[in-house]
Amino acid sequence: MNQPTDLDLELSESEMHLYSRQILLDGWDIEAQEKLKLSNVLIVGCGGIGCASAELLARAGVGKITLIDADTIEISNLQRQMAFTEADLGFYKAEVLAKRLASINPYIQVNSVVSKLDASNAESLISPQDLVLDGCDNFATRYLVNAICKQLNAPLISASAIGFQGQLFMVESDSACYECLFPKEQQANESLRCADSGVLATTPNVMASLQAHHALLFLGLNAAPLKQKLLLWDGLSMKQRVLGFLHDENCPICQAR
């Protein structure tokens, strides 16, 4: 993470009150809260997962949050994307979400980027980050985020949700990556999106909460319980499984790194 100064580290009295319920936790203290304050997080996609993850991190005190999304708000988004209302229709998701986060927590910095994350901007956006959260709904962006995070050694927590089911895992340091788990030639079906397959309102918000929770553990406590592990959540049976996975010897991303 970025090296702090003493002035940067210090939590104000107002911040101490705001985060008091976290600081009281057994296993979480002022030092952990200060780590959050000094953290930079990039959230890729401001849809159902990104909205909720971003708000939870803002409320928890993550110091700098960057949001990237090129889309505008549509009526169908309101079913699950909790940051938006009918008054926001037609406006850019990243900008509306950034304003909401700033109104929730005035002690953090929120930046919005109205653009698609692509090869022209991925490296510059990811390189300053302490953590990247991916909640986008297309495979091309997921593979790109994974590749750049591995190239730059940037920790990545990826969450997805479709129908009644969700997945979550972490790529960090020397761990196996997204393409090890889902080889590109086997996962290029772009029809597996909420717009085409449907999603229950709660599914992306459950996965966002799990993603944000893991992010706080990593940023505040340097814990990575899902490093090289895949969490599978089934909203119909209410069952959850965690499976380990290994490096794919043929993975072009890990081999290149």
KATATA-V858140 format. One record per backbone hydrogen bond with DSSP energy under -0.5 kcal/mol. NH is the residue of the N-H (numbers start at 1). CO is the residue of the C=O. If there is no record, write none. Layout:
nh=NH co=CO
nh=NH co=CO
//
This chain:
nh=9 co=5
nh=10 co=6
nh=16 co=12
nh=17 co=13
nh=18 co=14
nh=19 co=15
nh=20 co=17
nh=22 co=19
nh=23 co=19
nh=24 co=20
nh=25 co=22
nh=27 co=25
nh=28 co=25
nh=33 co=29
nh=34 co=30
nh=35 co=31
nh=36 co=32
nh=37 co=33
nh=38 co=34
nh=39 co=36
nh=41 co=64
nh=42 co=131
nh=43 co=66
nh=44 co=42
nh=44 co=133
nh=45 co=43
nh=45 co=68
nh=51 co=47
nh=52 co=48
nh=53 co=49
nh=54 co=50
nh=55 co=51
nh=56 co=52
nh=57 co=53
nh=58 co=54
nh=59 co=55
nh=60 co=56
nh=61 co=57
nh=61 co=58
nh=62 co=57
nh=63 co=36
nh=64 co=39
nh=65 co=109
nh=66 co=41
nh=67 co=111
nh=68 co=43
nh=69 co=113
nh=73 co=91
nh=77 co=74
nh=78 co=74
nh=78 co=75
nh=79 co=76
nh=80 co=77
nh=81 co=77
nh=82 co=80
nh=84 co=81
nh=88 co=85
nh=89 co=86
nh=90 co=73
nh=91 co=88
nh=93 co=71
nh=96 co=92
nh=97 co=93
nh=98 co=94
nh=99 co=95
nh=100 co=96
nh=101 co=97
nh=102 co=98
nh=103 co=99
nh=104 co=100
nh=105 co=101
nh=108 co=105
nh=109 co=63
nh=111 co=65
nh=113 co=67
nh=115 co=113
nh=118 co=116
nh=121 co=118
nh=122 co=118
nh=125 co=121
nh=126 co=122
nh=127 co=123
nh=129 co=126
nh=130 co=40
nh=131 co=40
nh=132 co=155
nh=133 co=42
nh=134 co=132
nh=134 co=157
nh=135 co=44
nh=135 co=133
nh=142 co=138
nh=143 co=139
nh=144 co=140
nh=145 co=141
nh=146 co=142
nh=147 co=143
nh=148 co=144
nh=149 co=145
nh=150 co=146
nh=151 co=147
nh=152 co=148
nh=153 co=149
nh=154 co=149
nh=156 co=171
nh=157 co=132
nh=158 co=156
nh=158 co=169
nh=159 co=134
nh=160 co=167
nh=162 co=165
nh=163 co=198
nh=165 co=162
nh=166 co=233
nh=167 co=160
nh=168 co=231
nh=169 co=158
nh=170 co=226
nh=170 co=229
nh=171 co=156
nh=175 co=172
nh=181 co=177
nh=182 co=178
nh=186 co=183
nh=187 co=183
nh=187 co=184
nh=190 co=188
nh=192 co=189
nh=193 co=191
nh=196 co=193
nh=197 co=193
nh=198 co=194
nh=200 co=163
nh=203 co=200
nh=204 co=200
nh=205 co=201
nh=206 co=202
nh=207 co=203
nh=208 co=204
nh=209 co=205
nh=210 co=206
nh=211 co=207
nh=212 co=208
nh=213 co=209
nh=214 co=210
nh=215 co=211
nh=216 co=212
nh=217 co=213
nh=218 co=214
nh=219 co=215
nh=220 co=216
nh=221 co=216
nh=221 co=217
nh=222 co=218
nh=223 co=217
nh=227 co=224
nh=228 co=170
nh=229 co=226
nh=230 co=243
nh=231 co=168
nh=231 co=229
nh=232 co=230
nh=232 co=241
nh=233 co=166
nh=234 co=239
nh=235 co=164
nh=235 co=233
nh=238 co=234
nh=239 co=234
nh=241 co=232
nh=243 co=230
nh=245 co=228
nh=249 co=247
nh=251 co=248
nh=255 co=251
nh=256 co=252
nh=257 co=253
//
